[in-house]
């Protein structure tokens, strides 16, 4: 896998939005320095995505083939 790291607030907020295609072996890492509840949405995404949630160095949740948000309010994951 090749993973782009969200290094600042702008990258964290933009994520993978507005990309016309994303290869199956690529993604983005949203590392958080302290644990707290987080949610993601697909606003501005143009493709379906998989989301993996990792805690304590283990994958604890996987969401497959999430659709782009086409109407608001967008689903939160």
Residue, then its C-alpha position, 0 to 999 in steps of 0.5 A: x500500500x502507498x499511504x498519503x499522510x494527512x499532516x496538517x489541518x487542511x489535509x485532514x479536512x480535505x482528505x481524498x475529496x475531489x479525486x477522480x480516481x484512487x488506485x486500490x493500493x493507495x489511501x490516506x492515513x489520518x493519524x490522531x495523537x490522542x484517542x477520541x471519538x471521530x467520524x468521517x464523511x464522503x462529502x466531495x468524494x468522487x469515488x467509493x472508498x473503504x475505511x479502516x479504523x485502527x486502535x492500539x495497532x489493530x484494525x478494529x473496524x472496516x467499512x467497504x465500498x462507501x458511496x460518495x455523498x451526493x445529497x446533504x446531509x451526508x452519512x457519517x461513518 
